[in-house]
Amino acid sequence: MNMDFNMYMNDVVSQARNEMRESGYKELTTPEMVDEHLNKEGTSLVMVNSVCGCAGGIARPAAKHALNYDKLPSQLLTVFAGQDKEATEHVREKATDFLPSSPSFALFKDGKIVDMIERHEIEGHETMSVITNLQAWFEEYGEEV
């Protein structure tokens, strides 16, 4: 069997991107887009997307299902590690107290990092555990929907 690796990866990446967009997350693909959105007042949840099967398969469903809550951040945003490299790096520059990690979630308030859920808090954990952590942020920092 001869499979084109790049074609396979493009399909996997497209599916992971679509999953986030369909869930209501705005894709940020450039550092300028990151600045435009993170410099706004309010809370922003940034999901650092990844095609890693072990953690990405937990993070994306958690990102989607956590939104079934009475309070939400002002903005739902996503960057894609390994794909939108400059945008991802720019988000990471705004979270210097945390090591680069993907997938992960970063919560910003008025452009400043509040907290992160890093890969080690996703990989090997139940999806519901990640949802609970996200919704705890929403409860503390979110706005009534």
Summary of the structure (lengths in Angstrom):
residues: 145
radius of gyration: 14.6
end to end distance: 50.3
largest distance: 52.5
contacts: 461
relative contact order: 0.20
helix: 46%
strand: 21%
